[in-house]
Amino acid sequence: MTHAQTQQIAGRLDGMIVAITGAAQGIGFAMAQRLAADGARIAIADIDADRAEQAAARLRADGHDAIGLSVNVVEREQCEAMVSHIVEHYGRLDMMVCNAGVVQVKRFQDIEAEDWDPIFAVNVKGVFFTVQAAAKQMQKQTALGDGRPKGKIVTLSSIAGRYGAGPMAPIIPHYRASKAAVISITQSAAYTFAPDITVNAICPGLVDTDMWKKIDQQWSDIEQWESGQAWRTRVAAVPLGRAQTPGDVAGLAAFLASPDADYMTGQSLNIEGGLTMS
Ligand SMILES: NC(=O)c1ccc[n+]([C@@H]2O[C@H](COP(=O)([O-])OP(=O)(O)OC[C@H]3O[C@@H](n4cnc5c(N)ncnc54)[C@H](O)[C@@H]3O)[C@@H](O)[C@H]2O)c1
């Protein structure tokens, strides 16, 4: 393949079958929109079945091929059923994006078992079971093309899982630990499933979604700040001078889906406006 051909293929995902968990809104939905615009067929899977179907209907209204599915990623059987459903509908699964995640803001010393468990259930166990189910299917498939992997898996970690310091360390330690675990799972999976499947993690920064609205609210409540102050203070520290949009994250997912990323596996890629530069 010549360099010119590589350039031509990059970003064109015609016919690629992509599933994204937690894609009824936020970063997941932005990735669905972007990958669909690049030609992929999309399965939007979310714990909220109605909103998953509504999100898929939005993609279809824009002329794309999309289905909505219900999944609670905490349940191993549901992850397997999700993949079976996609294979029944589309014939195979080329890319799985393990995006579903939850957050809670609470001081380190106040965190109890009932705070810890749901964070680890969704963010860690949920990613693990989603990777398991996707990899089981992908290993049975033919390659995406000559010399290409059989499938691609992308996980959503965070800068919260990448660096130790920072003003949020005292208030989201369980979330940060869960996102560090996602990086570890990504590396174990990349090693286990090479050369058939590439597995990489995306580590976003401060993305303007409902998740950050919740962080702002809970953090502001703890500090007795006015609503919006936590968000504005954090965004002011971003070297590139603005908050991250879900679309910023989607561009990296489109790259990872493309042949240009076929030689990359086990990596955790920061996309955070220079917030950590780590
Ligand atoms: N927003 C940020 O600043 C930011 C930064 C770094 C990483 N992330 C990560 O990116 C991912 C998406 O974040 P977002 O900001 O779009 O969040 P969001 O809260 O806007 O959306 C999360 C989606 O996941 C779904 N979901 C929750 N639990 C689920 C479960 N058990 N099974 C299936 N679906 C479930 C929700 O219904 C929702 O649609 C998360 O993993 C998050 O940790 C977000």
The ligand as a Tripos MOL2 file, in Angstrom:
@<TRIPOS>MOLECULE
LIG
   44    48     1     0     0
SMALL
NO_CHARGES

@<TRIPOS>ATOM
      1 N1        -17.1050   13.7820   30.6020 N.am      1 LIG1
      2 C1        -15.8110   13.7640   30.8630 C.2       1 LIG1
      3 O1        -15.2010   14.8060   31.1650 O.2       1 LIG1
      4 C2        -15.0230   12.4820   30.7680 C.ar      1 LIG1
      5 C3        -13.6160   12.5730   30.8830 C.ar      1 LIG1
      6 C4        -12.8700   11.4100   30.8090 C.ar      1 LIG1
      7 C5        -13.4880   10.1950   30.6200 C.ar      1 LIG1
      8 N2        -14.8470   10.1270   30.5050 N.ar      1 LIG1
      9 C6        -15.4460    8.8020   30.3120 C.3       1 LIG1
     10 O2        -16.1100    8.7730   29.0520 O.3       1 LIG1
     11 C7        -17.2450    7.9010   29.1300 C.3       1 LIG1
     12 C8        -18.4980    8.6380   28.6810 C.3       1 LIG1
     13 O3        -18.6660    9.7650   29.5230 O.3       1 LIG1
     14 P1        -19.8120   10.8740   29.2950 P.3       1 LIG1
     15 O4        -19.2630   12.1390   29.8310 O.co2     1 LIG1
     16 O5        -20.3280   10.8120   27.9060 O.co2     1 LIG1
     17 O6        -20.9080   10.3250   30.3300 O.3       1 LIG1
     18 P2        -22.5120   10.4910   30.3840 P.3       1 LIG1
     19 O7        -22.8740   10.3700   31.8160 O.co2     1 LIG1
     20 O8        -22.9350   11.6980   29.6310 O.co2     1 LIG1
     21 O9        -23.0280    9.1980   29.5870 O.3       1 LIG1
     22 C9        -22.8140    7.9040   30.0790 C.3       1 LIG1
     23 C10       -23.7640    6.9400   29.4160 C.3       1 LIG1
     24 O10       -23.4990    5.6230   29.9430 O.3       1 LIG1
     25 C11       -24.7390    4.9860   30.2100 C.3       1 LIG1
     26 N3        -24.5570    3.9680   31.2460 N.ar      1 LIG1
     27 C12       -24.3330    4.1670   32.5810 C.ar      1 LIG1
     28 N4        -24.2570    2.9870   33.2230 N.ar      1 LIG1
     29 C13       -24.4150    2.0140   32.2830 C.ar      1 LIG1
     30 C14       -24.4370    0.5880   32.3490 C.ar      1 LIG1
     31 N5        -24.3090   -0.0740   33.5140 N.pl3     1 LIG1
     32 N6        -24.6050   -0.0940   31.1910 N.ar      1 LIG1
     33 C15       -24.7760    0.5640   30.0190 C.ar      1 LIG1
     34 N7        -24.7900    1.8970   29.9110 N.ar      1 LIG1
     35 C16       -24.6050    2.6290   31.0330 C.ar      1 LIG1
     36 C17       -25.6730    6.1190   30.6460 C.3       1 LIG1
     37 O11       -27.0500    5.7610   30.5250 O.3       1 LIG1
     38 C18       -25.2480    7.2440   29.7040 C.3       1 LIG1
     39 O12       -25.9990    7.2210   28.4910 O.3       1 LIG1
     40 C19       -17.3070    7.3930   30.5840 C.3       1 LIG1
     41 O13       -16.6570    6.1370   30.6680 O.3       1 LIG1
     42 C20       -16.4940    8.4490   31.3330 C.3       1 LIG1
     43 O14       -15.9560    7.9500   32.5270 O.3       1 LIG1
     44 C21       -15.6240   11.2530   30.5790 C.ar      1 LIG1
@<TRIPOS>BOND
     1     1     2 1
     2     2     3 2
     3     2     4 1
     4     4     5 ar
     5     4    44 ar
     6     5     6 ar
     7     6     7 ar
     8     7     8 ar
     9     8     9 1
    10     8    44 ar
    11     9    10 1
    12     9    42 1
    13    10    11 1
    14    11    12 1
    15    11    40 1
    16    12    13 1
    17    13    14 1
    18    14    15 2
    19    14    16 1
    20    14    17 1
    21    17    18 1
    22    18    19 2
    23    18    20 1
    24    18    21 1
    25    21    22 1
    26    22    23 1
    27    23    24 1
    28    23    38 1
    29    24    25 1
    30    25    26 1
    31    25    36 1
    32    26    27 ar
    33    26    35 ar
    34    27    28 ar
    35    28    29 ar
    36    29    30 ar
    37    29    35 ar
    38    30    31 1
    39    30    32 ar
    40    32    33 ar
    41    33    34 ar
    42    34    35 ar
    43    36    37 1
    44    36    38 1
    45    38    39 1
    46    40    41 1
    47    40    42 1
    48    42    43 1
@<TRIPOS>SUBSTRUCTURE
     1 LIG1         1 GROUP 0 **** ****
